[in-house]
């Protein structure tokens, strides 16, 4: 057994700096010997030490990873060292070269993963308010702070006029209800309570109708949220590439690198603007058909009633406020 005395067929070894060093040929023989003699525990430890040393030092030596990243790479690859030793086959490539190639490929993959993590971190740390501000700023609109409550006044001429028409029997009250349902996904609990009191109806009933409308529009809402996430990812990627482009210009990088980064930046900017326009021009997720289904009203009645309501409000509401 190898764990006891050295076999006559085993090649000689040389210990340098506490590690057992081999020539390419003898190292390959050692690995093949271990595959047929799994009980050779001391040999396994020596080969483990060699693999660990290669995985840690080679990516640093060829300037792929820093020492800190190489340490993390070693931690992630360590559980697979046993498979590397057992799956190695002698195809004319020495084990030392084989391990260097594995270390190189693992380091490249590790670097890509870390780069994606940094980009994801940038995406996660960009406040939604900032993304919304940049998204809408070029259209001259301002974003209301989400912590601020939107206050509605009832003591205005238009509010009193609408209130009187709502309390009067007729189709106007139903049209207002359809308009509320169309905007249901944008309303907060306090606003739903206000509207229920304004319409003189039970708050729970109105909330249940809005919930039903949102449930029927779940597919459209999911699609809209997906488009918003894609827009935000492109925005964060654009920010990351802008910093990379600025950094390359700061260090006077080669023109080829700067040109390639500029191309990537222009592509991400194009994708972001295209998705931003899609999100901005997309109508509300709750449709006239959904509002009609919730209130048990024909869709044509909802269409014509809302058009009449829009014309009525358009002549009375001041858009400049």
C-alpha positions, 0 to 999 in steps of 0.5 A: 500500500502507498500509505505505508512504504514507497512502491518500487514503481513510484517515481521520485519526488522533490519537496520545495518550500513544504510542497512536493514538486514533480516533473510533468511526467512523474506528476501524470504518473502520480495521478494515474497511480492514485486513480487505481489506488484510492487508498493512497491517502498521502499521495492524495494530500500531495496532489491536492496541495499541488492543485490548490497551489496551481488554482491559486497562483496561476490566474494571478501569474497570468494577470487574470485575477487578483490574489483576493479573487484567486482565494475566492476561486480556490474556495469555489473550486476546491470541492471539485478537485477530487473529480479533477484527479479522478477524471483526468486521462492521459491523452498526451497532455501532462497533468500540470498543463491540464491543471493550468488550463483548468485554472485558466478557464475557471478564472475566466468564468469566475471573472465573468460571474463577478462582473455580472454580480457587480452590474447586478449590484449597480442595478439593485442600488439605483433607486427606483425614483432615480430611474423614474426621474431620468426616464421621465425628465426628458418629457418635462414631467416631474415624479411625485415622491412616493412617501407624499400623500396625494391630497384631493380637495372636495371644496372646489367648484368642479368637485362640488359639481361632480359630487352633485351629478354623482348623487343625481340618478343617471349614468354619470355615477356609473361612468365615474365608477368605470373611470375609477376601475380603470385607474384601480392599480394606481390607487392607494388605500386612502384614495380608495377610502376617499372615493368610496365616501365621495360616491356614497358607497361601501368602501369594502365593495369598491375595494373588492371591485378594484381587486377583481378588475386587477385580478382579471388584468393580471396578465397585462400587469405582469407584462407591464412589470416585465417591460419596466424591469427590462427598461430598468436593467438597460438603464443600469447597464447604460450607467455602468457602461458610461462609467467604463467609457469615462474610465477608459478615456481617463487612463488613455486606453487604446482607441480600439477599446474606447471604440468598442465601449462606445458601441456598447454604450450606444446600443444600451442607450438605444435599447433603454430609450426603446423600452422606455417609450414602450412603457410610456405609451402603454395604456392602463392595464385594466381595460374597458372590457374588464370594467364592463365585466366587473360592473356587468355592463355592455362594453359598448356602453362603457366605451361611449360613457367614458368618451362622454365623461372625458369630454365633460372633464376636459372642459372643466379640469385645468391641466395647468394645475 
